[in-house]
Every structure is written in structure tokens, then in C-alpha cells.
Amino acid sequence: MSQEIKTIATHSDIELTEEEISDAIEYAKQKKIDALKQAEIAKYNQHVENEIRRDWNHEDLKAFVIARAQDRGMAFVVDEPISLLFEALCYYFTGDKHFESMTPEGRRPWNLNKGLLLCGGVGTGKTTLLKVFNLNKRRAFKIVSCKHIAAKYADVGNDAITEHSGHWHVPTSRDYFYQNKIGICFDDLGDEDSRKNFGNQANVMADIIQNRYDSGVPYHFTHITTNLTMDEIESFYGTRVRSRIREMFNIIQLDGEDRRK
């Protein structure tokens, strides 16, 4: 360092212009604002992290899914036709045994370790109901159209069946509440056709359901929506698939008029 620079550096009586003073004050203000913003972001992130880490009860999940549906602009209303089932699913997706006590009279007992099969007429709210629950802390899942899977089989063959026959892996992040394996909901079972791939024909969904049963994927990682009755499922997919479905799923009937009218 030159002698001249050393001399300047040791002066404590250097006068600043008004413009330099103003710039220095603005710089200091901006640094403080940035530091406060970072502190607020860190505080919010810690709050989110704490919420993700703590156990939720069914009321916590209820508040979350209703708020999330509103944020996504979904036309979702918990009215009389679905209110009891909505409550039941809040218990189901928080692993609360109270779910099992809500089995309707005369139906096969509901079980937390089984998946969900929602059946009923067109527009009764089956898909919408599962869409609001697909992101949850205990058993997140993605929703895939059966028609889409059948079309994919026509393009890529058995890879489409294999892709949907096991766990669905996702990046480990708080977006999925740190779950790295999530389930699948097969939407509109029966809406797909048997498809051919280079002359080979497959009942795609029958194969996938059978594969998921045989592979040992826990039942609660698989959900289905369908307009079909159990008799129609047997007619379309065979007696074996009907038997697997009875073993794998809580079969839940949604009655009522078309909610989309």
C-alpha cells in the first residue's frame, strides 16, 4: 500500500458531501430492510416447518384442505350430501381409528389399512373429493386418469403398466410433507378401453390392480374412483379383480344428483 493511501485511510476527519451522506444513509437503510425481510422469511419458514413436523388431527387436516381448495379456485362445498364422508376422510388421512367406526350400517367394515374406492353416478363429487385430499401429511397421492394410462399403453406398451404398478417416487421435500413415496388414485375406472400396442391387447387397469396386489404395495397407497357398480366391475375386469378390490379397498358409495348441473 502506498504512503498516500495509508495517510488517507488513517484520517478520521474526512468530510463527506451531502450526496455521499445521503447515499450512505440509503445504503444502511436498505441493508437493514433486507436483514428484516430475511428474518421474517426465516421466521415464516420455521413456522411452516413446525406445522409440517407436528402431528395433525382431523380438524387440522380439515382446515388445511378447505383452505387449499379455496387457494386453487376449486368449486368445493362441504354440504349435506358429502359432509359425513368428508369428516370420515379427515379421520382416514390422519390415521384416526374413528374412521373405522363411521362405516355405514350394512356395509363392509372400513379399515385404515385399505385404500379408498369411491363409486357413484356421474357428477356426485368423487374426483373432487379426492382432489382436495391428495396432498396430506400421512398418505399423499397423485391422481391419474385411467383413460390416460390406457392411451399411454397404446404408445409405450407394458412400460405404462409397470410405471403404475408400484410406489410413486417423488423428491423428498416439504411440498409433499417429506414423503418420498406417495400413492396413486386411478380416476374413472371403466372409462378406459382395452388398448393394443403393436397387436398386443391388454386390459390395462385389470393388470395394474393385479400387479399392485401381487407386489405387496400397502393397500392404502391405492385409491379408485368409478361410475361402475361392483357387478359391472366384475363384468369388465373379471372375478379375480373384483375379489382383489374387495380385499384392497374401503368401498364407499356416493349417492345423490349430479353436482355439476
N, C-alpha and C positions, 0 to 999 in steps of 0.2 A: 504494500500500500504506500502511495507517495506521501510525502510530508504534507502536501496541500490538503489531501483528502483526510489525513489524520487530524489536521487542525480543524477542518470543518466538522468532522464527526464529534469532536470534543466540545464544541461550542454549545452552551445551554441557553444562550441569549439570542438565538437566531429568530428573527421576526418573520412571521408568515403574513402573506397578503390576506385580505378579507376573502378573496376567492378560494385560496388554499385552506383557510379555516373552515369555510362553508363546505368544501369538498371533504375535508377530514371528518366533520360532524356527520355529513350524509353517509359516509363510508361506515362510521361507527354505528350509526342508527341501523343501517342495512344489515350489518353483522349481527346486531342484537335481535333484529326482527327474524333473521334466518335461524338464529340459535333458538328463539322461542318457538318458531314453527317446527323445528326438528324435535324439540322437547314435547310439543303437543302430539306430533306424529308418533313418537316413541311411546307416549302415554296411551294413545289410542290403540297402537299395535299390541301393547301389553294387555290392555283391556280385552281386545279380540282374542288374544292367545289364552287368557284366563277363561273366557267364555267357552272356547273350544275345548280346553283341557278338563273343565269341570263336568261332572255328571249332570245330564239334563233329565228332568222328569217330564211327564206327558204335557204339563202346562207350558213348560219352556219350549218344547217342540211345537206345540200348537201356535204359540205367539210367533215363532220363527217362520213356520210355513205360511201363515196368513200374511205376515209382512213381506215375505219373499214373493208370494203370488201377486201382491199389490205392486211391488217393485218391478216385476216382469210384465205388468199390464194384463194379467190373466183375469178373465171374467169368472172368478171363483167365489161362490157364495155358500156358506155353510147354512143351508136351510133345512127344513123338516125332513125331506126325503133322504138326506145323507148325513144328518147331524150325528146319529148314533154310530154310524160306521166311521165317520171322521174321528170321533172320540176313540173308537176302538183302535184305529190305525195310529193314533198318537201314543197309545199304550204299546202297540205292537213294535213300533220303531224306536221305542226307548227300552224295550226288553222287559216291560212290566207284565207280570203274570196276570194282572187284572184283565188283560186282553182275552185270556182263555175263558174267563167267567162270563164274557159277553156273548158267547155262542148263542145264536137264536135257537129257540125251542124247536126240537125236532130235527136239527141239523147235526152233521158230524162234528165232534168237538174240535174247536180251534186250538192250534198249537203254535207256540212261539218259534219252534224249530222248523216249521214248514213255511214255504213261500205262500204268496197270495195269488189266487186265481179269481179275478173279478169277471162275472158273467152277467149278461142282461141285454136288453134291447138296445137298438141304436140310440145314441144321444142321452143315455142315462147317467153319464158322467164318469164312466170307468177310467178312461185315459186321463182326464183332467185330474181326477182324484189322486192317481199315482204320480202324475207330473209334479204336483205340489209337494209330494213326499220324497221325490227321487234323491234329493240331497239331504241327508240326515247323518247324525253323528255315529250311529251304530251300524247301519246297513244301507249305505248309499248304493244307488244303481242307475244304470243308463237305460233309456227306453229306445227300442229298435222295432221298426215296423216289420211284421212277418212278410209282407209283400216285398219290402226292400231286400230282405235276406234271400227270398226265392229268386228275385231278379239277379242278385249277386251270384247265386249259384249258377244261373244260366251263363254268366260271364266267366267265372273263375273255377267252377266245379266244386269239388269237395273241400277246397280251402275255405269256402263260405260256411260250410257246416262245421269244420274244425274250429274256425275262429269263434263261433258262438257256442261251443260245446264245453268250455271250461271257464275258469275265472277270467274276469276282465281286469287287466292290469292298468293302473293309472299312475302318474307321477305322485310321489309322496309329498303332499303339500297341504296347507291349511284349507285350500279350496275344497278338498274332499275330507276335511277333518282328519288329515293324516292317515286315511285309509289308503292302502296301495292295491287292494283287491276289492272290487265292487261287483255288485250283481247286475243282472240284466232283466228287464221287463220286455217280454215279447208281446208287442201290441197288435191287436186284431188277429188273433189266431183264427184261421179259417178264411181269412180274406186273401190269402196267397193261393196260387195254383201250383200243382205239381209241375216242376220245370225240368227241361232237358239241357244237358251240357254235352255236346258232341255225341248225341244219340243216347246218352245215359240218362234215364229218368229217375228222379228221386222225390219221395215225399219229404221235403226238406225239414219241415218242423217236426215231423214224427221222428226223424233221425236225430235231430238236435235234442229233443226231450229225452229220448232213449239214451243218448250219449251222456247227457248231464246226469242222468240217473246212474248209469254204469260207472262214471268216472269218480264218483264219490264227492262231487261238489255239494257242499251242505245245501239242503233244500231251500233255506231262507235266502240263498243267493239267486233264486229264480222266481220271477213273477210273470203272470199272463193276464191279458185282457182278451175277452172274446164275446161275440154275439151268439155263439153256439150253445146249445144245451149239452148235457153230458151224453145223451143218446146220439146227438149229431156228431160230437167229438169221436165217439166210438165208430160211427159210420164212416167218417172222413179218415181217421187215423188208425183205427183198429182197436181190438180189445186190449192188447198189451199196453198201448199208450193210455187208454182210459184207466187201466189199473195203476199205471205209474203216476198219473195225475192225481188219483185219489190218495196215493201214498205221499206224494210230494207237496201237495198244496192244501191250504185252507180255502175251500170253495165257498165264495161269497156271492150271493145273488143280489143284484141291484135292480129293483123294480121301479116302476113309475113311467111317466111320459117323457118324450124327447125334450131334454132341457135346452136344446139348441134352437127350438122353434121361436 
